């Protein structure tokens, strides 16, 4: 049986982004809510996109908080990296004409940055 395609998730599969995600949310929550969250508390928020989480948290400050979140996320993306071996896997798939796609629960803006 020949492999025809592979679907990857971004966070935790292709990239190690948890540290960046935690820092980005805490950058906003510290400023707008006066507190920070543990990694477990932030993970418990996952499901909705970053935009929805920020809207629920920041209410009237949503638009400003959203801009600041993505600015921070983009400026600090050096905190994230591909997992070892992922680049080689992707090169192999391309050389062998195996389709590769990404599915993610992350919002479009954060996914494009990553």
VODRENMI-656722 format. One line per 8 residues: number of its first residue (from 1); their letters; for each residue x, y, z of C-alpha. Coordinates in steps of 0.02 Angstrom, whole numbers, m for minus. Layout:
! residues N
NUM) A) X/Y/Z  ... $
END
This chain:
! residues 114
1) XXXXXXXX) 0/0/0  75/165/m54  57/315/59  m38/452/m34  m43/590/94  m8/645/271  m100/772/379  1/859/515 $
9) XXXXXXXX) m51/965/663  57/1119/692  74/1136/881  153/986/963  179/890/800  275/998/679  328/1134/799  368/1156/981 $
17) XXXXXXXX) 266/1312/1017  200/1289/1194  327/1405/1276  285/1541/1150  97/1518/1171  110/1525/1361  220/1680/1356  104/1766/1230 $
25) XXXXXXXX) m53/1737/1332  33/1787/1494  97/1946/1412  m84/1994/1382  m163/1928/1542  m34/2014/1650  m68/2180/1564  m259/2169/1551 $
33) XXXXXXXX) m307/2055/1695  m165/2088/1817  m119/1904/1830  m31/1763/1742  m87/1585/1712  2/1419/1734  35/1316/1578  m105/1198/1633 $
41) XXXXXXXX) m228/1341/1648  m184/1404/1475  m198/1229/1399  m370/1214/1477  m423/1364/1370  m375/1277/1206  m515/1234/1086  m570/1403/1026 $
49) XXXXXXXX) m447/1507/925  m333/1635/1006  m452/1773/949  m600/1697/1040  m500/1665/1198  m437/1845/1196  m611/1913/1163  m680/1815/1311 $
57) XXXXXXXX) m538/1873/1424  m518/2054/1372  m693/2109/1325  m690/2293/1275  m500/2288/1259  m508/2144/1134  m447/2236/978  m296/2313/1065 $
65) XXXXXXXX) m256/2152/1159  m269/2051/998  m146/2165/909  m26/2158/1056  m43/1969/1067  5/1942/885  143/2072/892  218/1981/1042 $
73) XXXXXXXX) 190/1810/961  278/1866/803  422/1958/887  459/1811/1001  436/1669/877  619/1623/906  550/1531/1059  471/1403/942 $
81) XXXXXXXX) 556/1281/826  525/1130/716  543/964/806  701/869/761  680/768/602  524/859/540  616/950/401  686/785/338 $
89) XXXXXXXX) 513/706/340  440/851/240  582/842/114  554/653/96  368/678/68  399/810/m65  532/707/m156  413/558/m160 $
97) XXXXXXXX) 262/659/m218  165/620/m59  37/753/m18  63/845/145  m64/957/229  m90/1044/395  m242/1043/507  m241/1151/663 $
105) XXXXXXXX) m355/1220/795  m247/1376/798  m317/1533/720  m264/1583/545  m154/1730/597  m52/1629/722  m42/1482/601  28/1595/464 $
113) XX) 157/1667/584  210/1492/639 $
END
